[in-house]
Amino acid sequence: MVAVILCLLLSLPLLLFLIKQGRRKRPRLPGPWRLPSSGTSTRSANPHLTLRALAERHGPLMFLQLGSIPTVVISSAHVAQEAFRAHDLAFAGRPALYSVERISYGLRDVSFAPYGEYWRQARKVFMVELLSAKRVRSFRSVREREVASLVASIRRLAPSSSSSPIDLSRMVVSVTNAVTCRAAFGDRYEAAGGGRLHRVLEEMQSVLGGFCAGDIFPWLRWIHALDGLRARVERVFGELDDIYSQVIEEHLRGDCTSEHGDLVQVLLRLRGSNAEEHLRQYGSDQGTSHGTDIFTAGTETSAATIIWTMTELLRNPRVMARAQKEVRDAAGKKGAVEETDLHDLPFLKWVINESLRLHPPAPLLLPRETTEACTVGGYEIPAGTRVFVNAKVIGTDPANWSNPQEFRPERFSSGGDVRWGECFEFVPFGVGRRSCPGINFALAVVELVLANLLHCFDWEARLGKGEELDVEEAFGMVVHRKRPLCLVAKPYEYGKAIF
């Protein structure tokens, strides 16, 4: 017995040495002081800017203790490249957020479904059946009709816009909403309540984008029965579910006459498929949850991109003049830009990319959650860690972009497809297997709307002497301008302004 005790005592220094060496091999992730009870404080009107300030002090791979949730923030292209090229599978999870869980019918949508077979099948349906390049092209008439309606509305308001500027933000949200609704619901769009749906989607954005105590302290979720959040979430869910059910019933009765085959028709047709039958039934929870994906990506992100692009064009007259000349030369004497003209507008595409670089619609993208432990930058990241990618900071990193705060579309003139997260310096649509599946749908709307706004009108912001158009942001799941973009519109016909 004495010999055993003696051996243990002699081996204790060696054991302590090995533990110490092990810790050295796994250095602690840098980050601000950690408060185990309340978490690292990051609440602000613009979390992505707060996180940028913290990353400047603690590095591009940073640890935060958000309540009881261990969190990692990626703020540089080289860290993102290492993380998602070597460990994309480990970063493919999503956290079960309080509001999202209910509105997505128990995380049955594509955006927030846990990584696994269900998500793979759901994304396949989206990419092949709903948002493929062929399907997006089939909605050309929808886009052109709604954009023509937008142009006509602005023309009616233009004579009085000198005294009462046009609220372009509201009109752009309306047109992107109309395009998405008609693509999803077909000619039964009005059955969806038109304005009612728009109002519900606005509230949904507020609910999904706001601060939620239950998301950083899961054991505190009961408090949302007292603070009103549960009631708001249930109200939004109930109204969306009612709209979806009404439209589905219209289609099941055969009342839909959509010439292009709307998304509800596609999902109903897939009901008979043998593969993943539970996914195909659009009338079930799993099916209707896809509507939230379509409306969030199709309406809010597109509208935000259009308005931020118009903001930057007004702040940069040289770029505005070049973009308008390109669009007007391509359209010629036609009264509107058609989709067939868009392939002749490379500079406009650079303008949109530059706007997305400076103003990604979701600056922190959607949060991830690690599904397994992995090592990035020499640091071990445990399974179950929440992960944010700061796309806003990555897109304005002076290590990768010269004069990063300058709006200079020519920086994209080298060509190449930068839409799918293959360029880690530019990730407005996400990276890896959980990047946005609706890029083609969104950009088709953005390009057509912007081309027609530039072709049909000259624009002016009424500002005081020495005043510049602001770029202040309103925080939300999708980041819009804090104040609506209100402008004077001057209708333009080939070769001249009307007045």
C-alpha positions as CSV (number, residue, x, y, z in Angstrom):
1,M,0.0,0.0,0.0
2,V,2.8,2.4,0.9
3,A,4.5,1.6,-2.4
4,V,1.3,2.4,-4.3
5,I,0.9,5.8,-2.5
6,L,4.5,6.6,-3.1
7,C,4.1,5.9,-6.9
8,L,1.1,8.1,-7.0
9,L,2.9,11.0,-5.3
10,L,5.8,10.6,-7.6
11,S,3.7,10.6,-10.7
12,L,1.6,13.6,-9.7
13,P,4.1,16.2,-11.0
14,L,4.3,14.3,-14.3
15,L,0.5,14.3,-14.5
16,L,0.3,18.0,-13.8
17,F,3.0,18.6,-16.5
18,L,1.0,16.6,-19.1
19,I,-2.2,18.5,-18.3
20,K,-0.4,21.8,-18.6
21,Q,1.1,20.7,-22.0
22,G,-2.3,19.6,-23.2
23,R,-3.7,23.0,-22.4
24,R,-0.9,24.6,-24.3
25,K,-1.7,22.5,-27.3
26,R,-5.3,23.8,-27.1
27,P,-5.1,27.5,-26.5
28,R,-8.1,29.3,-25.3
29,L,-10.0,31.3,-28.0
30,P,-9.4,35.0,-27.6
31,G,-12.4,37.2,-26.7
32,P,-13.6,39.8,-24.2
33,W,-14.0,39.1,-20.5
34,R,-16.6,36.4,-20.0
35,L,-19.5,36.8,-17.6
36,P,-20.8,33.3,-16.9
37,S,-24.1,34.5,-15.6
38,S,-25.1,37.1,-18.1
39,G,-22.8,36.6,-20.9
40,T,-20.6,39.0,-22.9
41,S,-22.5,42.2,-23.5
42,T,-23.1,42.8,-27.2
43,R,-26.5,44.4,-27.3
44,S,-26.6,47.4,-29.6
45,A,-28.7,48.8,-32.4
46,N,-26.2,47.3,-34.8
47,P,-24.7,44.1,-33.5
48,H,-22.4,43.6,-36.5
49,L,-20.7,46.9,-35.8
50,T,-20.3,46.0,-32.1
51,L,-18.8,42.7,-33.1
52,R,-16.4,44.4,-35.5
53,A,-15.1,46.7,-32.7
54,L,-14.6,43.6,-30.5
55,A,-12.9,41.7,-33.4
56,E,-10.4,44.6,-33.9
57,R,-9.3,44.0,-30.3
58,H,-9.5,40.3,-30.0
59,G,-8.9,39.0,-33.6
60,P,-10.9,37.6,-36.5
61,L,-11.7,34.3,-34.7
62,M,-13.3,35.4,-31.4
63,F,-15.1,33.7,-28.5
64,L,-18.1,35.3,-26.8
65,Q,-20.1,33.9,-23.9
66,L,-23.7,35.0,-24.9
67,G,-25.7,34.1,-21.8
68,S,-25.3,30.4,-21.5
69,I,-24.4,29.9,-25.2
70,P,-20.7,29.6,-26.2
71,T,-20.4,31.6,-29.4
72,V,-17.7,32.1,-32.0
73,V,-17.5,35.1,-34.4
74,I,-15.6,34.8,-37.7
75,S,-14.6,38.2,-39.1
76,S,-12.0,37.6,-41.9
77,A,-11.9,35.9,-45.2
78,H,-8.9,33.7,-44.3
79,V,-10.6,32.3,-41.2
80,A,-13.8,31.7,-43.1
81,Q,-11.9,29.9,-45.8
82,E,-10.2,27.6,-43.3
83,A,-13.4,27.0,-41.5
84,F,-15.7,26.2,-44.4
85,R,-13.3,24.5,-46.8
86,A,-11.9,22.1,-44.2
87,H,-14.9,21.9,-41.8
88,D,-18.1,22.8,-43.7
89,L,-19.9,19.8,-42.4
90,A,-19.0,20.7,-38.8
91,F,-20.4,24.2,-39.3
92,A,-23.6,23.0,-41.1
93,G,-25.9,23.1,-38.0
94,R,-28.5,25.7,-37.1
95,P,-29.5,26.8,-33.6
96,A,-33.2,26.3,-32.5
97,L,-34.1,29.9,-32.0
98,Y,-37.3,30.7,-30.1
99,S,-39.3,32.7,-32.7
100,V,-38.0,30.8,-35.7
101,E,-38.9,27.4,-34.2
102,R,-42.6,28.3,-34.1
103,I,-42.9,30.3,-37.4
104,S,-41.1,27.5,-39.3
105,Y,-43.4,24.8,-38.0
106,G,-40.9,23.3,-35.7
107,L,-37.7,24.0,-37.8
108,R,-39.1,22.4,-40.9
109,D,-38.0,25.1,-43.4
110,V,-34.8,25.0,-45.4
111,S,-33.1,27.9,-43.7
112,F,-33.3,26.7,-40.1
113,A,-33.8,22.9,-40.3
114,P,-31.2,20.9,-38.4
115,Y,-28.6,19.4,-40.7
116,G,-29.5,15.9,-41.7
117,E,-31.5,13.9,-44.2
118,Y,-34.6,16.1,-43.9
119,W,-32.7,19.2,-44.7
120,R,-30.9,17.6,-47.6
121,Q,-34.2,16.5,-49.2
122,A,-35.8,19.9,-48.5
123,R,-32.9,21.8,-50.1
124,K,-33.1,19.5,-53.1
125,V,-36.7,20.3,-53.6
126,F,-35.9,24.0,-53.4
127,M,-33.0,23.9,-55.8
128,V,-34.5,21.5,-58.4
129,E,-38.2,22.1,-58.3
130,L,-38.7,25.6,-56.8
131,L,-35.7,27.9,-57.4
132,S,-33.8,26.3,-60.3
133,A,-32.6,28.6,-63.1
134,K,-35.4,27.2,-65.4
135,R,-38.1,27.8,-62.8
136,V,-36.8,31.3,-62.1
137,R,-37.0,32.1,-65.9
138,S,-40.6,30.8,-66.0
139,F,-41.6,33.8,-63.8
140,R,-40.3,36.4,-66.2
141,S,-43.8,37.6,-67.2
142,V,-44.6,38.0,-63.5
143,R,-41.5,40.2,-62.9
144,E,-42.0,42.3,-66.0
145,R,-45.7,42.9,-65.2
146,E,-45.1,43.9,-61.6
147,V,-42.1,46.1,-62.5
148,A,-44.3,47.8,-65.2
149,S,-46.9,48.5,-62.6
150,L,-44.2,50.0,-60.3
151,V,-43.0,52.3,-63.1
152,A,-46.6,53.4,-63.9
153,S,-47.2,54.2,-60.3
154,I,-44.1,56.3,-60.0
155,R,-45.0,58.2,-63.2
156,R,-48.4,59.1,-61.7
157,L,-46.7,60.4,-58.6
158,A,-43.8,62.1,-60.3
159,P,-45.4,65.5,-61.1
160,S,-46.0,66.1,-57.3
161,S,-42.8,64.5,-56.1
162,S,-41.0,67.9,-56.1
163,S,-43.2,69.0,-53.2
164,S,-43.9,65.6,-51.8
165,P,-41.0,63.2,-52.5
166,I,-41.9,59.6,-53.4
167,D,-41.3,57.0,-50.7
168,L,-39.3,54.6,-52.8
169,S,-38.6,52.2,-49.9
170,R,-42.3,51.5,-49.5
171,M,-42.9,51.1,-53.3
172,V,-39.9,48.7,-53.7
173,V,-41.0,46.5,-50.8
174,S,-44.5,46.4,-52.4
175,V,-43.2,45.3,-55.8
176,T,-40.8,42.6,-54.4
177,N,-43.7,41.4,-52.3
178,A,-46.0,41.3,-55.3
179,V,-43.5,39.4,-57.4
180,T,-42.9,36.8,-54.7
181,C,-46.6,36.4,-54.0
182,R,-47.5,35.9,-57.6
183,A,-44.7,33.5,-58.1
184,A,-45.8,31.5,-55.0
185,F,-49.6,31.9,-55.3
186,G,-50.2,32.6,-58.9
187,D,-53.3,34.4,-59.9
188,R,-54.7,33.7,-56.5
189,Y,-52.3,36.3,-55.0
190,E,-55.3,38.5,-54.0
191,A,-56.8,35.6,-52.2
192,A,-53.7,35.7,-50.0
193,G,-54.9,39.1,-48.8
194,G,-52.3,41.1,-50.7
195,G,-51.8,44.0,-48.2
196,R,-52.6,41.7,-45.3
197,L,-49.7,39.4,-46.2
198,H,-47.4,42.4,-46.5
199,R,-48.3,43.6,-43.0
200,V,-47.8,40.1,-41.5
201,L,-44.4,39.7,-43.2
202,E,-43.4,43.1,-41.8
203,E,-44.3,41.9,-38.3
204,M,-42.6,38.6,-38.9
205,Q,-39.3,40.4,-39.7
206,S,-39.6,42.4,-36.5
207,V,-40.2,39.2,-34.4
208,L,-37.4,37.2,-36.0
209,G,-34.9,40.1,-35.9
210,G,-35.4,41.3,-32.3
211,F,-33.5,40.5,-29.2
212,C,-34.8,37.3,-27.5
213,A,-33.7,36.4,-23.9
214,G,-34.7,32.7,-24.6
215,D,-32.1,32.4,-27.3
216,I,-29.2,33.1,-25.0
217,F,-30.7,31.6,-21.9
218,P,-32.8,28.6,-23.1
219,W,-34.0,27.9,-19.6
220,L,-35.6,31.4,-19.6
221,R,-38.0,30.7,-22.5
222,W,-41.0,30.7,-20.1
223,I,-40.5,34.4,-19.7
224,H,-41.8,35.1,-23.2
225,A,-45.3,34.2,-22.0
226,L,-45.0,37.3,-19.7
227,D,-43.2,39.8,-21.9
228,G,-45.6,39.5,-24.9
229,L,-43.2,37.8,-27.3
230,R,-45.0,34.4,-27.3
231,A,-48.3,36.2,-28.1
232,R,-46.7,38.1,-31.0
233,V,-45.1,35.0,-32.4
234,E,-48.4,33.1,-32.1
235,R,-50.3,35.9,-33.8
236,V,-47.8,36.0,-36.8
237,F,-47.8,32.2,-37.0
238,G,-51.6,32.1,-37.0
239,E,-52.1,34.7,-39.7
240,L,-49.4,33.1,-42.0
241,D,-50.9,29.7,-41.5
242,D,-54.4,31.0,-42.3
243,I,-53.1,32.7,-45.5
244,Y,-51.2,29.6,-46.6
245,S,-54.2,27.3,-45.9
246,Q,-56.6,29.6,-47.8
247,V,-54.4,29.6,-50.9
248,I,-53.8,25.9,-50.7
249,E,-57.6,25.2,-50.6
250,E,-58.0,27.5,-53.7
251,H,-55.5,25.4,-55.5
252,L,-56.9,22.1,-54.4
253,R,-60.3,23.1,-55.7
254,G,-58.7,23.9,-59.1
255,D,-59.4,27.6,-58.9
256,C,-55.8,28.6,-59.8
257,T,-55.3,29.6,-63.4
258,S,-51.6,30.5,-63.3
259,E,-50.1,30.3,-66.7
260,H,-46.5,29.8,-65.4
261,G,-47.1,27.2,-62.8
262,D,-46.7,28.8,-59.4
263,L,-44.8,27.3,-56.5
264,V,-47.9,26.0,-54.7
265,Q,-48.8,24.0,-57.8
266,V,-45.3,22.6,-57.9
267,L,-45.4,21.5,-54.3
268,L,-48.9,20.0,-54.7
269,R,-47.7,18.1,-57.7
270,L,-44.8,16.6,-55.7
271,R,-47.3,15.1,-53.2
272,G,-47.4,12.0,-55.2
273,S,-43.6,11.5,-55.2
274,N,-42.4,8.3,-53.4
275,A,-39.3,10.1,-52.0
276,E,-39.8,11.8,-48.6
277,E,-43.6,11.9,-48.8
278,H,-43.7,13.9,-45.6
279,L,-41.8,16.7,-47.3
280,R,-44.0,16.8,-50.4
281,Q,-47.4,17.5,-48.8
282,Y,-47.6,21.2,-49.0
283,G,-50.7,21.2,-47.0
284,S,-48.8,19.8,-44.0
285,D,-46.6,21.7,-41.5
286,Q,-43.5,20.6,-43.4
287,G,-44.7,22.1,-46.7
288,T,-46.1,25.4,-45.5
289,S,-42.9,26.1,-43.6
290,H,-41.2,26.6,-47.0
291,G,-43.4,29.7,-47.6
292,T,-41.5,31.5,-44.8
293,D,-38.2,30.8,-46.7
294,I,-39.6,32.1,-50.0
295,F,-41.1,35.3,-48.6
296,T,-38.1,36.2,-46.4
297,A,-35.6,35.7,-49.2
298,G,-37.8,36.9,-52.0
299,T,-39.2,40.0,-50.5
300,E,-37.1,41.5,-47.7
301,T,-33.5,40.8,-49.0
302,S,-34.4,41.9,-52.5
303,A,-36.0,45.1,-51.3
304,A,-33.1,46.0,-49.0
305,T,-30.6,45.4,-51.8
306,I,-32.5,47.6,-54.3
307,I,-32.8,50.5,-51.8
308,W,-29.2,50.3,-50.6
309,T,-28.1,50.3,-54.2
310,M,-30.2,53.4,-55.0
311,T,-28.8,55.1,-51.9
312,E,-25.2,54.5,-53.0
313,L,-25.9,55.6,-56.6
314,L,-27.3,58.9,-55.3
315,R,-24.3,59.3,-53.1
316,N,-22.0,58.7,-56.1
317,P,-23.2,60.7,-59.1
318,R,-20.4,59.4,-61.4
319,V,-21.5,55.8,-60.9
320,M,-25.1,56.8,-61.3
321,A,-24.4,58.5,-64.6
322,R,-22.4,55.5,-66.0
323,A,-25.1,53.0,-64.9
324,Q,-27.9,55.1,-66.4
325,K,-26.0,55.4,-69.7
326,E,-25.4,51.7,-69.9
327,V,-29.1,50.9,-69.2
328,R,-30.4,53.5,-71.6
329,D,-28.1,52.5,-74.4
330,A,-29.2,48.9,-74.0
331,A,-32.9,49.6,-73.9
332,G,-32.8,52.2,-76.7
333,K,-36.1,53.7,-77.5
334,K,-38.1,51.1,-75.6
335,G,-40.2,52.4,-72.7
336,A,-38.9,49.7,-70.4
337,V,-36.0,47.4,-69.8
338,E,-36.9,43.8,-70.6
339,E,-35.2,40.8,-69.1
340,T,-33.5,40.0,-72.4
341,D,-31.7,43.3,-72.1
342,L,-30.1,42.4,-68.7
343,H,-27.2,40.3,-70.1
344,D,-26.0,43.5,-71.8
345,L,-25.6,45.3,-68.5
346,P,-22.3,44.2,-66.9
347,F,-21.7,47.5,-65.1
348,L,-25.1,47.3,-63.4
349,K,-24.2,43.8,-62.1
350,W,-20.9,45.3,-60.7
351,V,-23.0,48.0,-59.0
352,I,-25.2,45.4,-57.4
353,N,-22.2,43.4,-56.2
354,E,-20.6,46.5,-54.8
355,S,-23.8,47.4,-52.9
356,L,-24.0,43.9,-51.5
357,R,-20.3,44.2,-50.4
358,L,-21.0,47.3,-48.4
359,H,-24.6,46.5,-47.4
360,P,-25.2,42.8,-47.2
361,P,-28.9,42.3,-46.4
362,A,-28.1,40.1,-43.4
363,P,-24.7,41.4,-42.1
364,L,-24.2,38.4,-39.7
365,L,-25.8,36.0,-42.2
366,L,-27.9,33.3,-40.4
367,P,-26.4,31.8,-37.2
368,R,-24.8,28.4,-37.4
369,E,-24.2,25.8,-34.7
370,T,-21.3,23.3,-34.9
371,T,-22.4,19.7,-35.2
372,E,-19.1,18.3,-34.1
373,A,-15.8,19.5,-32.6
374,C,-13.2,20.9,-35.1
375,T,-10.0,22.9,-35.0
376,V,-9.7,26.3,-36.8
377,G,-6.7,28.6,-36.5
378,G,-5.1,26.3,-33.9
379,Y,-8.2,26.6,-31.6
380,E,-10.6,23.8,-30.8
381,I,-14.2,24.7,-31.3
382,P,-16.5,22.3,-29.4
383,A,-19.7,20.8,-30.8
384,G,-22.8,22.9,-30.0
385,T,-21.0,26.2,-30.4
386,R,-23.1,29.0,-32.0
387,V,-21.2,30.6,-34.9
388,F,-21.7,34.0,-36.6
389,V,-20.0,35.1,-39.8
390,N,-19.7,38.9,-40.0
391,A,-20.2,39.3,-43.7
392,K,-20.2,43.1,-43.4
393,V,-16.7,43.1,-41.8
394,I,-15.4,40.6,-44.3
395,G,-16.6,42.7,-47.2
396,T,-14.9,45.8,-45.9
397,D,-11.6,44.3,-44.7
398,P,-8.7,46.5,-45.9
399,A,-6.6,43.4,-46.0
400,N,-8.6,42.3,-49.1
401,W,-10.2,45.5,-50.4
402,S,-8.4,48.7,-51.3
403,N,-10.3,51.8,-50.0
404,P,-13.0,49.4,-48.7
405,Q,-15.5,52.1,-47.7
406,E,-15.4,53.6,-51.2
407,F,-18.3,52.7,-53.5
408,R,-16.3,51.6,-56.6
409,P,-18.1,48.9,-58.7
410,E,-15.1,48.6,-61.1
411,R,-13.4,46.5,-58.5
412,F,-15.7,43.6,-59.8
413,S,-14.7,44.1,-63.4
414,S,-12.3,41.1,-63.4
415,G,-15.4,38.9,-63.8
416,G,-16.0,35.5,-62.3
417,D,-19.1,34.2,-60.4
418,V,-19.0,35.7,-56.9
419,R,-22.6,34.7,-56.0
420,W,-22.1,31.3,-54.4
421,G,-19.6,32.0,-51.6
422,E,-16.6,30.6,-53.5
423,C,-14.9,34.0,-53.0
424,F,-14.4,34.2,-49.3
425,E,-13.8,37.9,-49.4
426,F,-17.4,38.4,-50.5
427,V,-20.1,36.4,-48.8
428,P,-23.4,38.3,-48.8
429,F,-25.2,35.1,-49.6
430,G,-23.4,32.9,-47.1
431,V,-20.8,30.2,-47.6
432,G,-20.7,26.4,-47.9
433,R,-23.6,24.0,-48.1
434,R,-25.9,26.3,-46.1
435,S,-25.5,29.3,-48.4
436,C,-28.7,31.0,-49.7
437,P,-30.6,28.7,-52.2
438,G,-32.6,31.6,-53.6
439,I,-29.9,33.7,-55.1
440,N,-31.1,33.4,-58.7
441,F,-34.7,34.3,-57.7
442,A,-33.6,37.4,-55.7
443,L,-31.1,38.7,-58.2
444,A,-33.5,38.4,-61.1
445,V,-35.9,40.8,-59.3
446,V,-33.1,43.1,-58.1
447,E,-31.6,43.5,-61.6
448,L,-34.9,44.1,-63.4
449,V,-36.2,46.6,-60.8
450,L,-33.0,48.6,-60.7
451,A,-32.6,48.7,-64.5
452,N,-36.1,50.1,-65.0
453,L,-35.7,52.7,-62.1
454,L,-32.5,53.9,-63.8
455,H,-33.9,53.8,-67.4
456,C,-37.3,55.4,-66.8
457,F,-36.4,58.2,-64.3
458,D,-33.8,60.6,-63.1
459,W,-33.6,60.8,-59.3
460,E,-32.9,63.5,-56.8
461,A,-32.7,63.5,-53.0
462,R,-33.8,66.8,-51.5
463,L,-30.9,67.6,-49.1
464,G,-29.8,70.8,-47.3
465,K,-26.6,72.6,-48.3
466,G,-23.6,70.4,-47.5
467,E,-25.9,67.5,-46.4
468,E,-25.2,64.0,-47.6
469,L,-27.7,61.1,-48.0
470,D,-27.4,59.1,-44.8
471,V,-26.7,55.3,-44.6
472,E,-28.0,54.7,-41.1
473,E,-29.2,51.2,-40.6
474,A,-32.3,49.8,-38.8
475,F,-31.5,46.5,-37.1
476,G,-33.5,43.4,-38.0
477,M,-33.1,39.9,-39.5
478,V,-32.7,41.9,-42.8
479,V,-31.1,45.3,-42.4
480,H,-32.9,48.1,-44.1
481,R,-32.3,51.8,-44.1
482,K,-33.4,53.4,-40.8
483,R,-35.3,56.1,-42.6
484,P,-37.3,55.5,-45.8
485,L,-35.6,56.6,-49.1
486,C,-37.8,59.5,-50.2
487,L,-36.8,61.0,-53.6
488,V,-37.9,63.3,-56.4
489,A,-38.5,61.4,-59.7
490,K,-38.2,62.9,-63.1
491,P,-39.6,60.7,-65.9
492,Y,-37.2,60.2,-68.8
493,E,-37.9,59.3,-72.4
494,Y,-35.4,58.4,-75.0
495,G,-32.9,61.3,-75.3
496,K,-34.6,63.7,-72.9
497,A,-36.2,64.2,-69.5
498,I,-39.9,65.0,-69.7
499,F,-39.6,67.9,-67.2
